[in-house]
Amino acid sequence: MINFRSALHVAISRHELKPYVYSYPSKRSYKELNDINLVDIWDPENTGDVSLYIHIPFCHYRCTYCTLFLTTRYTEDLKQLYVNKICEQLKFYLPYAGNRRVSSIYFGGGTPTVLSMEQFDQIFQTIRNVFRKVPESAEVCVETSPDTVSPELLDKLKTLGVNRISMGIQTMDPAELKASGRPYSIETTISAIKMIKEKFDNLNLDLIYGLSGQDCESWAKSLKYIIQQRPMTISLYPVVSRPLTAIEKQKNIYSDRYLDDAKKLEIYDENIKYLKAEGYRQESFTRFTRLPKEASAYEQEVLDFQGVPMIGIGAGARSNNGKYHYSFDYAVSLKKVGEAINDFIELEFSASTIAQFGAILGEEGERLRYFLLSLTVDKLSSSYYRDSFQRDLFVDFREVISALVDEGCITISSDKSIRLTEKGYKYSNLAAHLLFSDHVKTLEERYIPQ
């Protein structure tokens, strides 16, 4: 067990930059599960909230930095077989979770908008047949890419109840776009943004800083253009070099083409100043929004971090319900992803075949998960913690909270409210990584990408 105070101080002094924390425990720490039955995970009588995540693993291309579960090798027939299978999986959950209230629906990928309008119709009809409680207030989001957007598809999505679009554009520089592996023009991006803004108020746009050949000037131009478009939310990600990506290979040969972590953190600091001046408030290390403080710019993530259960549908999708976290096998390489998709399509669903890989958390693990994930989105609540775990947050995490206060990362008000400072947002992912349990860290270190 590390000394959190010392480790945090040293890491901050070194300006360490850690990857964005979007789950805990991560799939890299999952192991094969044995004798796990869905009846152990989902109580059919429970009418509480649940989120739905639908994974569409098809994409026209793989970007140089991408480690998402996706394939570029697919046919129209394969897409339809996959859509049929995820609808079958949705129906399978009816006796286990059909009484629950759906608080959010998220289509991720891959690129979900490679699907046809008829396929979206099929999926949404199945969702509403299985889960009868989908309130109008539920966030329903679909990820897209500039080269798969059309007015007709956007109209269809709106008719189906979609109220948020998230589009990864990554850069507005033609050379950077080409170097990242995206084979379309900047004009395509401009057109896509215009189309979406005409039909949806709630638009998120992703940018990535640290791409091959990018410098501070070209980055500033991309960010300036996106801010001028006034999307509701802007998500800014520092590029991360991971195994099996093209960037990993390129950096070993052309390291001078990439910004180091210190330079990325300098860009981060400039981003904060610029976005605040333009009326965007910070919601996490990566996310900035014009929504009011009481609203969440990415509802499903915040709900997940706060402990709302999630049902993941499709190959590569993860599910969790407090103690249990599970998925099908995870892969990165096109060959292994293709095999996993075929295995998913051929799988005969049963109560014992859905949860193949995953992790089982003890009560201490559940408490740790709540703390480290909620910290990253400034949602730590001592009253919520007490209601959820019947324990005192300030007792269970006394040393961690003290260290965060002393480093200037959080403040605690007289009513015991915990808030991230500007410095806290900057190092929230770093703090979260340091809080990973020794067991999870060991499993991640042993993970061999495939």
C-alpha positions as CSV (number, residue, x, y, z in Angstrom):
1,M,0.0,0.0,0.0
2,I,1.5,3.3,-1.1
3,N,1.8,6.4,1.1
4,F,-0.9,8.5,-0.7
5,R,0.3,11.8,0.7
6,S,3.9,11.3,-0.3
7,A,3.0,9.8,-3.7
8,L,0.6,12.6,-4.5
9,H,3.1,15.3,-3.6
10,V,5.9,13.7,-5.6
11,A,3.7,13.1,-8.7
12,I,2.4,16.6,-8.7
13,S,5.9,18.1,-8.3
14,R,6.9,16.0,-11.3
15,H,3.9,17.2,-13.3
16,E,2.9,13.6,-14.0
17,L,0.0,13.1,-16.5
18,K,-2.1,10.0,-16.2
19,P,-4.7,8.7,-18.6
20,Y,-8.3,9.7,-18.2
21,V,-10.1,7.5,-15.6
22,Y,-13.4,6.4,-17.1
23,S,-14.0,3.2,-15.1
24,Y,-12.9,1.3,-12.0
25,P,-11.9,-1.4,-12.0
26,S,-10.8,-1.3,-15.7
27,K,-11.2,-4.1,-18.1
28,R,-7.4,-4.6,-18.0
29,S,-8.0,-6.0,-14.5
30,Y,-10.8,-8.3,-15.4
31,K,-10.4,-12.1,-14.9
32,E,-12.4,-15.0,-16.1
33,L,-15.5,-15.4,-14.0
34,N,-16.8,-18.8,-12.9
35,D,-20.2,-19.8,-11.6
36,I,-21.6,-16.3,-11.8
37,N,-25.4,-16.3,-12.5
38,L,-27.4,-13.2,-13.5
39,V,-29.9,-13.9,-10.7
40,D,-27.0,-13.2,-8.3
41,I,-26.4,-9.8,-9.9
42,W,-29.9,-8.4,-10.9
43,D,-32.9,-8.6,-8.6
44,P,-36.0,-8.8,-10.7
45,E,-38.1,-7.0,-8.1
46,N,-35.8,-4.0,-8.0
47,T,-37.4,-0.9,-9.6
48,G,-34.4,1.4,-9.2
49,D,-32.5,3.3,-11.8
50,V,-30.3,1.7,-14.4
51,S,-28.3,3.0,-17.4
52,L,-28.0,1.3,-20.8
53,Y,-24.8,1.3,-22.8
54,I,-25.1,0.0,-26.4
55,H,-21.7,-0.8,-28.0
56,I,-21.5,-0.6,-31.8
57,P,-18.0,-1.8,-32.7
58,F,-17.9,-0.8,-36.4
59,C,-15.8,2.1,-37.7
60,H,-14.6,3.2,-41.2
61,Y,-11.0,3.5,-39.9
62,R,-8.9,3.1,-36.8
63,C,-7.2,6.3,-35.7
64,T,-3.5,6.2,-34.8
65,Y,-4.2,6.6,-31.0
66,C,-7.3,4.4,-30.7
67,T,-7.6,1.4,-28.4
68,L,-11.3,1.1,-28.5
69,F,-13.0,-2.2,-29.1
70,L,-13.8,-1.8,-32.8
71,T,-13.3,-3.3,-36.3
72,T,-12.9,-1.7,-39.7
73,R,-13.5,-5.2,-41.3
74,Y,-17.2,-5.6,-41.6
75,T,-20.0,-6.2,-44.1
76,E,-23.6,-5.1,-44.2
77,D,-24.6,-8.6,-43.4
78,L,-22.3,-8.7,-40.3
79,K,-23.8,-5.4,-39.1
80,Q,-27.3,-6.8,-39.3
81,L,-26.3,-10.0,-37.6
82,Y,-24.8,-7.9,-34.8
83,V,-27.9,-5.7,-34.5
84,N,-30.1,-8.8,-34.3
85,K,-27.9,-10.2,-31.5
86,I,-27.9,-7.0,-29.4
87,C,-31.6,-6.9,-29.6
88,E,-31.7,-10.6,-28.5
89,Q,-29.4,-9.6,-25.6
90,L,-31.7,-6.7,-24.6
91,K,-34.7,-9.1,-24.6
92,F,-32.7,-11.5,-22.4
93,Y,-32.5,-8.9,-19.7
94,L,-36.3,-8.5,-19.5
95,P,-36.9,-10.9,-16.5
96,Y,-33.9,-9.6,-14.7
97,A,-34.1,-5.8,-15.0
98,G,-37.2,-5.0,-17.0
99,N,-38.8,-3.4,-14.0
100,R,-36.1,-0.8,-13.6
101,R,-36.3,2.9,-14.6
102,V,-33.8,3.8,-17.4
103,S,-32.0,7.0,-16.4
104,S,-29.7,7.1,-19.5
105,I,-29.0,5.4,-22.8
106,Y,-25.7,5.8,-24.6
107,F,-24.6,4.4,-28.0
108,G,-20.8,4.2,-28.1
109,G,-18.3,2.6,-30.4
110,G,-16.8,2.4,-32.9
111,T,-19.1,4.7,-34.7
112,P,-22.7,4.0,-34.0
113,T,-23.9,6.1,-36.9
114,V,-22.6,3.6,-39.4
115,L,-25.9,1.9,-38.7
116,S,-28.9,2.4,-40.9
117,M,-32.0,4.2,-39.8
118,E,-33.8,0.9,-39.9
119,Q,-31.3,-0.6,-37.6
120,F,-31.7,2.2,-35.1
121,D,-35.4,1.7,-35.3
122,Q,-35.0,-1.9,-34.5
123,I,-32.8,-1.3,-31.5
124,F,-34.9,1.5,-30.0
125,Q,-38.1,-0.5,-30.4
126,T,-36.5,-3.4,-28.6
127,I,-35.3,-1.1,-25.8
128,R,-38.8,0.3,-25.3
129,N,-40.4,-3.2,-25.4
130,V,-38.0,-4.5,-22.7
131,F,-37.7,-1.4,-20.5
132,R,-41.1,0.3,-20.2
133,K,-39.8,3.0,-17.9
134,V,-37.8,5.4,-20.0
135,P,-38.7,8.9,-18.8
136,E,-38.5,11.9,-21.2
137,S,-35.8,13.4,-18.9
138,A,-33.5,10.5,-19.6
139,E,-30.3,11.4,-21.4
140,V,-30.2,9.5,-24.7
141,C,-26.9,10.0,-26.5
142,V,-25.4,8.8,-29.7
143,E,-21.7,9.1,-30.7
144,T,-20.9,10.0,-34.3
145,S,-18.1,11.0,-36.6
146,P,-18.2,13.8,-39.2
147,D,-18.2,11.5,-42.2
148,T,-21.2,9.5,-41.0
149,V,-23.6,12.4,-40.4
150,S,-26.6,13.2,-42.6
151,P,-29.7,15.3,-42.1
152,E,-31.9,12.3,-42.6
153,L,-30.2,10.2,-39.9
154,L,-30.2,13.1,-37.5
155,D,-33.9,13.6,-38.0
156,K,-34.5,9.9,-37.4
157,L,-32.4,9.9,-34.2
158,K,-34.4,12.9,-32.9
159,T,-37.7,11.1,-33.7
160,L,-36.4,8.1,-31.7
161,G,-35.8,10.3,-28.6
162,V,-32.1,11.0,-28.9
163,N,-31.4,14.3,-27.1
164,R,-27.6,14.5,-27.1
165,I,-25.0,14.0,-29.9
166,S,-21.3,13.5,-29.1
167,M,-18.9,13.8,-32.0
168,G,-15.1,13.2,-32.1
169,I,-13.5,15.7,-34.4
170,Q,-10.0,15.7,-32.7
171,T,-8.5,18.5,-34.8
172,M,-9.4,21.2,-37.3
173,D,-5.9,21.1,-38.9
174,P,-5.9,19.1,-42.2
175,A,-2.3,17.7,-41.8
176,E,-3.0,16.6,-38.2
177,L,-6.3,15.0,-39.2
178,K,-4.6,13.0,-42.0
179,A,-1.7,12.0,-39.7
180,S,-4.2,10.7,-37.1
181,G,-5.7,8.3,-39.7
182,R,-8.9,10.1,-40.6
183,P,-9.5,10.1,-44.4
184,Y,-11.9,13.0,-44.8
185,S,-11.6,16.7,-45.2
186,I,-12.0,19.5,-42.6
187,E,-14.9,20.7,-44.7
188,T,-16.7,17.5,-43.8
189,T,-16.2,18.3,-40.2
190,I,-17.5,21.9,-40.6
191,S,-20.6,20.6,-42.5
192,A,-21.3,18.0,-39.8
193,I,-21.1,20.5,-37.0
194,K,-23.6,22.8,-38.8
195,M,-26.0,19.9,-39.5
196,I,-26.0,18.8,-35.9
197,K,-26.4,22.3,-34.5
198,E,-29.5,22.8,-36.6
199,K,-31.2,19.8,-35.0
200,F,-29.8,19.3,-31.5
201,D,-29.2,21.8,-28.7
202,N,-27.0,19.3,-26.7
203,L,-23.9,18.7,-28.7
204,N,-20.5,17.6,-27.3
205,L,-17.4,17.9,-29.5
206,D,-14.1,16.1,-28.7
207,L,-10.7,17.5,-29.4
208,I,-7.3,15.8,-28.8
209,Y,-4.1,17.6,-28.0
210,G,-0.6,16.2,-28.5
211,L,-1.3,14.7,-32.0
212,S,1.6,14.0,-34.4
213,G,3.1,17.2,-35.6
214,Q,0.8,19.4,-33.5
215,D,2.2,22.5,-31.8
216,C,0.7,25.0,-29.4
217,E,-0.3,27.3,-32.3
218,S,-2.1,24.8,-34.3
219,W,-3.9,23.5,-31.2
220,A,-5.0,27.0,-30.3
221,K,-6.5,27.4,-33.7
222,S,-8.5,24.2,-33.5
223,L,-9.8,25.1,-30.0
224,K,-10.7,28.6,-31.0
225,Y,-12.8,27.4,-34.0
226,I,-14.6,24.9,-31.8
227,I,-15.4,27.5,-29.1
228,Q,-16.8,29.8,-31.8
229,Q,-19.3,27.0,-32.7
230,R,-20.7,27.2,-29.1
231,P,-21.4,23.5,-28.6
232,M,-23.0,22.8,-25.2
233,T,-20.0,20.7,-24.2
234,I,-16.4,20.5,-25.2
235,S,-14.2,17.5,-24.2
236,L,-10.4,17.9,-24.5
237,Y,-8.2,14.9,-24.2
238,P,-4.4,14.7,-24.1
239,V,-3.3,12.0,-26.5
240,V,-2.2,8.8,-24.8
241,S,0.3,6.3,-26.2
242,R,-0.9,2.8,-25.5
243,P,0.2,-0.7,-26.7
244,L,-1.0,-1.9,-30.1
245,T,-1.6,1.7,-31.4
246,A,0.1,3.3,-34.4
247,I,1.1,6.1,-32.1
248,E,3.1,3.7,-29.9
249,K,5.1,2.6,-32.9
250,Q,5.5,6.2,-34.3
251,K,6.7,7.6,-31.0
252,N,9.5,5.1,-30.7
253,I,10.8,6.3,-34.1
254,Y,9.7,9.9,-34.3
255,S,9.5,11.1,-30.7
256,D,10.2,14.7,-31.8
257,R,6.8,14.8,-33.5
258,Y,4.9,14.5,-30.2
259,L,4.6,16.8,-27.2
260,D,5.8,15.6,-23.8
261,D,3.6,15.5,-20.8
262,A,5.0,18.8,-19.4
263,K,4.0,20.6,-22.6
264,K,0.6,18.9,-22.6
265,L,0.0,20.2,-19.1
266,E,1.0,23.7,-20.2
267,I,-1.7,23.4,-23.0
268,Y,-4.2,22.2,-20.4
269,D,-3.5,25.3,-18.3
270,E,-4.1,27.6,-21.3
271,N,-7.3,25.6,-22.2
272,I,-8.7,26.4,-18.7
273,K,-8.1,30.1,-19.0
274,Y,-9.6,30.3,-22.5
275,L,-12.7,28.2,-21.8
276,K,-13.5,30.0,-18.6
277,A,-13.3,33.3,-20.4
278,E,-15.7,32.0,-23.0
279,G,-18.3,30.9,-20.4
280,Y,-17.6,27.2,-20.1
281,R,-17.4,25.7,-16.6
282,Q,-15.2,22.7,-15.8
283,E,-16.9,19.4,-15.0
284,S,-13.8,17.1,-15.1
285,F,-10.2,17.0,-16.2
286,T,-11.5,16.6,-19.8
287,R,-15.0,18.1,-19.9
288,F,-16.2,21.7,-20.1
289,T,-19.8,22.8,-20.5
290,R,-22.2,25.7,-20.7
291,L,-24.9,23.8,-18.8
292,P,-25.8,25.1,-15.4
293,K,-24.0,23.6,-12.3
294,E,-26.9,21.4,-11.3
295,A,-26.9,19.7,-14.7
296,S,-24.4,17.1,-15.9
297,A,-22.9,17.4,-19.4
298,Y,-22.4,13.6,-19.6
299,E,-25.1,12.2,-17.5
300,Q,-24.3,8.5,-18.0
301,E,-20.8,8.8,-16.8
302,V,-21.7,10.8,-13.7
303,L,-24.5,8.4,-12.8
304,D,-22.1,5.5,-13.2
305,F,-19.5,7.1,-11.0
306,Q,-22.2,7.8,-8.4
307,G,-23.1,4.1,-8.3
308,V,-26.2,3.8,-10.6
309,P,-26.0,0.3,-12.1
310,M,-25.3,-0.1,-15.8
311,I,-26.2,-2.8,-18.3
312,G,-23.8,-3.0,-21.2
313,I,-25.2,-4.4,-24.5
314,G,-23.0,-5.8,-27.2
315,A,-19.5,-7.2,-27.6
316,G,-17.0,-5.0,-25.7
317,A,-19.6,-3.5,-23.4
318,R,-19.2,-3.6,-19.7
319,S,-21.9,-3.9,-17.0
320,N,-21.9,-3.3,-13.3
321,N,-24.2,-3.4,-10.3
322,G,-22.1,-2.4,-7.3
323,K,-20.4,-5.6,-6.3
324,Y,-20.3,-7.2,-9.8
325,H,-18.5,-5.8,-12.8
326,Y,-18.6,-7.9,-16.0
327,S,-18.2,-8.1,-19.8
328,F,-17.3,-10.3,-22.6
329,D,-13.7,-10.7,-23.6
330,Y,-11.8,-7.5,-24.4
331,A,-9.4,-7.0,-27.3
332,V,-7.7,-4.2,-29.3
333,S,-6.2,-5.8,-32.4
334,L,-8.5,-6.1,-35.4
335,K,-8.0,-9.9,-35.6
336,K,-8.9,-10.4,-32.0
337,V,-11.8,-8.0,-32.1
338,G,-13.2,-9.7,-35.1
339,E,-13.0,-13.0,-33.3
340,A,-14.8,-11.6,-30.3
341,I,-17.6,-10.1,-32.4
342,N,-18.1,-13.5,-34.1
343,D,-18.1,-15.3,-30.7
344,F,-20.7,-12.8,-29.4
345,I,-23.0,-13.4,-32.4
346,E,-22.7,-17.1,-32.0
347,L,-23.2,-17.1,-28.2
348,E,-26.3,-18.8,-26.8
349,F,-27.4,-16.4,-24.0
350,S,-28.1,-17.9,-20.6
351,A,-27.9,-16.7,-17.1
352,S,-24.4,-18.2,-16.8
353,T,-22.9,-17.1,-20.2
354,I,-23.5,-13.3,-20.0
355,A,-20.9,-12.6,-17.3
356,Q,-17.8,-14.2,-18.7
357,F,-15.0,-11.8,-17.6
358,G,-15.0,-9.3,-14.8
359,A,-14.3,-8.4,-11.2
360,I,-16.2,-8.9,-7.9
361,L,-15.7,-6.0,-5.4
362,G,-16.0,-6.3,-1.7
363,E,-17.6,-3.6,0.3
364,E,-14.3,-1.8,0.7
365,G,-13.8,-1.9,-3.1
366,E,-17.2,-0.5,-3.7
367,R,-16.5,2.4,-1.3
368,L,-13.1,3.0,-3.0
369,R,-14.7,3.0,-6.4
370,Y,-17.3,5.6,-5.3
371,F,-14.6,7.9,-3.8
372,L,-12.0,7.9,-6.6
373,L,-14.5,8.1,-9.5
374,S,-16.7,10.8,-7.8
375,L,-13.6,12.8,-7.0
376,T,-12.8,13.1,-10.7
377,V,-16.2,14.7,-11.5
378,D,-16.4,16.8,-8.3
379,K,-19.4,14.8,-7.0
380,L,-18.1,13.6,-3.6
381,S,-20.9,13.8,-1.1
382,S,-20.5,12.7,2.6
383,S,-24.3,12.4,2.9
384,Y,-24.6,10.3,-0.2
385,Y,-21.8,8.1,1.1
386,R,-23.4,7.7,4.5
387,D,-26.8,6.8,2.9
388,S,-25.1,4.3,0.5
389,F,-22.6,2.6,2.8
390,Q,-23.8,3.6,6.3
391,R,-20.3,4.9,7.0
392,D,-18.6,8.2,7.5
393,L,-16.6,9.4,4.4
394,F,-14.4,11.6,6.5
395,V,-13.4,8.7,8.7
396,D,-12.9,6.1,5.9
397,F,-10.8,8.5,3.8
398,R,-9.3,10.7,6.5
399,E,-5.7,10.5,5.3
400,V,-6.6,10.9,1.6
401,I,-8.8,13.9,2.2
402,S,-6.2,15.5,4.4
403,A,-3.5,15.1,1.8
404,L,-5.8,16.5,-1.0
405,V,-6.6,19.5,1.2
406,D,-2.9,20.1,2.0
407,E,-1.9,19.9,-1.7
408,G,-4.6,22.5,-2.5
409,C,-6.7,20.0,-4.6
410,I,-9.9,20.2,-2.6
411,T,-11.7,22.5,-0.2
412,I,-14.1,21.5,2.5
413,S,-16.8,24.0,3.5
414,S,-18.5,24.4,6.9
415,D,-21.4,22.1,5.8
416,K,-18.8,19.4,4.9
417,S,-19.2,19.9,1.1
418,I,-16.1,18.8,-0.8
419,R,-15.1,20.7,-3.9
420,L,-12.3,20.3,-6.4
421,T,-10.1,23.4,-6.8
422,E,-8.6,24.3,-10.2
423,K,-5.5,22.5,-9.2
424,G,-7.7,19.6,-8.0
425,Y,-9.3,19.2,-11.5
426,K,-5.8,19.2,-13.0
427,Y,-4.6,16.4,-10.9
428,S,-7.9,14.5,-10.2
429,N,-6.9,11.7,-12.6
430,L,-3.5,11.4,-11.0
431,A,-5.1,11.2,-7.5
432,A,-7.6,8.5,-8.8
433,H,-4.8,6.4,-10.2
434,L,-2.9,6.6,-7.0
435,L,-6.0,5.3,-5.2
436,F,-6.3,2.2,-7.2
437,S,-6.1,-0.9,-5.0
438,D,-2.8,-2.9,-5.0
439,H,-4.8,-5.8,-6.4
440,V,-6.1,-3.9,-9.3
441,K,-2.7,-2.3,-10.0
442,T,-1.1,-5.7,-10.1
443,L,-3.7,-7.1,-12.5
444,E,-3.3,-4.1,-14.8
445,E,0.5,-4.5,-14.8
446,R,0.1,-8.2,-15.7
447,Y,-2.4,-7.5,-18.5
448,I,-1.1,-8.4,-22.0
449,P,-2.9,-6.5,-24.8
450,Q,-4.2,-8.6,-27.6
